[in-house]
C-alpha cells in the first residue's frame, strides 16, 4: 500500500450519498476509506479507533455534526475534521469552524474538486466553499473593529499581502508557491507570520479579514 495514502472516515446518515462519496474516494489511489458511520456517536468511536487523517462529517446527522466535530477535535486533535453538507446557514458554518473543523464543503462539489480539497486539507490547509466566505463577514464585523484589522493588515509586508490575497481567493499553499515561484516551505513560513501579525487562529480567519478589507475598499 502507498505509505502516502490519505485514510478517511465518512460519516453521513444518508446511505446513498455516503456510498457515492466512498466510491469516489476509493477510486482515487491517494485515498482509502477505512470506515463509515451514520451519526455523531459513530464519528467519535471511529475517529478514536482508526485515527484517520481526515473525517468527513455531515452537519445534520443524528447527534449533530457540529457537536461531533467538536468531540472529535478535542478527543483526537490529530484527525482533521471536514464538514460535507448542504447547509449554507452562516451560523452553522461559523459554529463548525469554531468547533475545530478544518474545512466546510457543500455537497454540490464535484468528485475531483472534493479530492483536491481533501488533499490540501491533509497538507495543512483550511478550506471553506468560496460562496460561503462572504456570509461570515457579518459575524466578523460584529466581533472585530475594522480599524484594528486595518492596523494589522498594515503590519504585513508587500509579499505577505500578495500571499494573503491569493489565500482569500481560495488558493492552496502549493498553488500560491507556484504563482510566486517559491517553495511551499517558504509559503508556510510567510503564512505563519501572517497569522501571528493578524492575531488569528487559522487560514480561514485570515482569508476572511482579507475579503472584508477588499469589500471595504470597494465601497
N, C-alpha and C positions, 0 to 999 in steps of 0.2 A: 504493500500500500504506500502511496505517496505520503511522505512524512509531513508535507506542507498542506495536506488536505484540511479543509475547514469543517470541523464537526458541528452539526446543527441539531437543535431540538425544536420541533414545530408544535405549537400548542394553539389549537383553534377548535371550537365546538361544532364547526360545520364540516362534516367528513368529506363532502365532495370537494370543497375548496381546499381543505388540508391535503387531500390526496394529490390535487393538482400542483400545489406548492412542493410537496415532497418529490413528485416525479420530475418537476422542473429542476430542482436542486440536485437530485441524484443523477440526472442526465449530464451534469457538468462534472468532469473528473476532479475538479478542485473542491467539490463539496461532498459531504457524506452525512445524511440524516441518520442520527443514531437512535432517535426515539421520537414518539408522537404522543400528544396528550390533548385533553379537551377542556381543562379547567385550571383554575388558579392552584389548587392543591397538586394537580399533576405537574404544573410548571415548577413548583418548588422541589417536589420529590425528584423529578427527572434532572433538574439542574444540579442537585446535590449528588445524585447517583452517577451521572455521566460527566459532570463538569465540562460541558461543551464549550466551544469557542464562542458561539452565539446561540441565543434562544430567541425564537420568533414568537411573539405573543399577540393575540387578538385583544382589542380593548374591551369588547362586550361579552367575553366568555364568562361562564359561571364562576363566581367568586371574584370577578373583576380583574381586568387586565392590568390596570394601573396598580392595584393592590399587589398583584402577582409580581409586577416589575419591581416594586419596592422591596418585597420579601426576598426576591432573588438577588437584587443588588446588595442587600445587607448580608444575606447568608452566603452568597457566592460571588464576591466582588470581581473575581477573575472572569466571570461569564458576562459577555456583552449582551445587553438586552436591546432588542429592536421590536418596535410595535409595527404590526402589519394589519391595517384596519380600514374600514370605510368611513370612520368618523372624522369629520373636519371641524368639530367643535373646538374652538380655541382654548377653552378652559381645560378640556381633556388633554389637548396637545401639551399645554403648559404643565399640567399635573404629571403627565407621563415623563417629561423631561426632568422635572424636579424629583421624581421618584427614582431616577437613575437611568432612564432609557438613553441609549446612545444614538438611536435612530427612530424616526416616525415616518412610515411609508404608507401611502394609500394603496388599496388593493387593485386599483386600475393599472398599476405599473406592469410593464412587460416582463417576461421571464429574464431576458438578457439584462434589462435595467436592474432587476432585483439582484441578480448575481453580481453585477458591478458594484451596487451599493453595499452589499454584504461583504464583498472583498475589501472595499475601502474601510468599512467599519472594523473589520478584523485587523486592519493595519493601524488602527488607532484613530481614524477619522470619525466624525459625528455627521449625521445626515438628517435633514428634515425636508420633506417634499416642498420645493420652492414656492408652490402656490399657497402653502400654509404659513410660510415665514411671515408674511405681512400681517396675518391675523394675530401674531404675537406682539406686534409693535405697540398695540394699545396697552397691553399689560406692562410692557417695558416702560412706556411713557408714564404709567401710573407709579412705577416703582423707582424710577431714577430721574434726577433732574437733568434736562438736556444740557445745561451749562457744564455740569460735571462731566458728562460723557464727551462733550466737545473738548473740554480741557484734556481729557485722557487721550483723545484722538490726536491732539496737538503734540503729545509726547512721542508719537510714533515717527520713525524715520521715513523717508520717501519710499524706500524699498518695503518697509513694513506696511505702509499704506497700500502699496500696489498689491501685496500679498493678501491683505485684508479684503480688498475689492474683489480679488479672484475667489476668496473664500465665500464672500457674500453671494457670489453668483452660483455657488454650489460645487466649485472645483475641489478635487481631492488633492492631497499633498503631491502625488505623482504628477497630476495634471498641472499644478502650479509650478512644480520643478521644471517640467518640460517647457512651459511658457517662458520662463526666465533663464533657461539653460543652466539651471543649478541642480545640485544633488538633492535627493529627498531629505538627507540628513541636515543639509543647510536650511531647507524649508522648515523642518521640525524645530530647529534652533530658533529661527525667526518666530515661529508660531508660539513657542514658549515665552519669548519676550513680549509678544503681542498680548497674550493672555494676562501676563503679570502687569503690564502697563495699563491695560483696560480694567484690571481688577475683576475679571470674570472667571468662571469655573471651567468653561469648555468652549469649543469652536462654535457651537450653535449660538451661544450668548454673544460672542464676538461678532459673528455674522449679522446678528440682529441689530447690534449697535451700529454697524456699518450701513445697514439698509435704512435704519432710521435717520442717520446723518444725511444719506443721499436723498431721502424723502424730504427732509427739512430744507436742504439746499435747493431743491427744485421748486419750492413754494415761492 
